[in-house]
Amino acid sequence: MIIVFDFDKTLTKSDTFFPFIWAIMDKSVLGYCKVLFLFYFAVLHKLNIIENSKFKLKAVQYFLKNMQYEILKSRVNKFVKSIKLNEINNEIKTFSCNDIYVVSASFDFAIRDLFSKNITVVGSRINVDDGIVTGMKDNCYGLCKVERLMEIGVRKIDILYTDSISDLPLAQISDEIRFVESGTYTKFSFDEFLKYTGVEKN
């Protein structure tokens, strides 16, 4: 039995992207200016003017690129302690199978330590050369989540937990979708999920 969980607002009480940025950034005038620029791109993304990948790339360019990986990790460790998980996190404990995956657009190194070793964490990845962050390897969002799972041999999902319509590609390969809202979920088939979220079936 293969169980897949999204992360942000599926297992957490709120989105963790900007708290992550705040935790890793340099607290300087330049750093604060970069946050304002990133917020501008976040608005463009919210309005569907730019794609998620472009928004994430800007974040990497502004805040991660050229940072020493060890410094990044030390700042991430403090960030992880601030993450507030919701009630859905308890669902993980109800499954006895070892095929449990957390698949997230969050960076894998930032959330891996939140979960036990028997849970596979799949997230966005960065490139690190000689201990320095050089860029983003991939953005684990939308269809990329399916592609990353297929890389490790997962082609079908028994139960998917998600809060977002952006996980439609994952929903397409899932037998049951548990749509999360405010820490609770509703069970759907794929067609029911489309109807509930207002997405037209192709």
MOVENRA-V447626 format. One record per backbone hydrogen bond with DSSP energy under -1.0 kcal/mol. NH is the residue of the N-H (numbers start at 0). CO is the residue of the C=O. If there is no record, write none. Layout:
nh/co
NH/CO
NH/CO
This chain:
nh/co
2/98
3/158
4/100
5/160
9/6
10/6
11/6
12/83
19/15
20/16
21/17
22/18
23/19
24/20
27/25
31/27
32/28
33/29
34/30
35/31
36/32
37/33
38/34
39/35
40/36
41/37
42/38
43/39
44/40
45/41
46/42
47/44
48/43
54/50
55/51
56/52
57/53
58/54
59/55
60/56
61/57
62/58
63/59
64/59
65/132
66/63
68/130
71/67
72/68
73/69
74/70
75/71
76/72
78/74
79/75
80/76
81/78
82/79
85/10
88/85
89/86
90/87
93/90
94/91
99/97
100/2
101/119
102/4
103/121
107/123
109/106
111/107
113/110
114/111
118/115
119/99
121/101
123/105
124/137
126/134
128/131
131/128
132/66
133/126
136/124
137/124
140/138
143/140
144/141
146/142
147/143
148/144
149/145
150/146
152/149
153/148
156/172
157/1
158/1
159/175
160/3
161/177
166/163
167/164
170/166
171/167
172/169
173/170
174/156
175/157
176/187
177/159
178/185
179/161
180/183
183/180
185/178
187/176
192/188
193/189
194/190
195/191
196/192
197/193
198/193
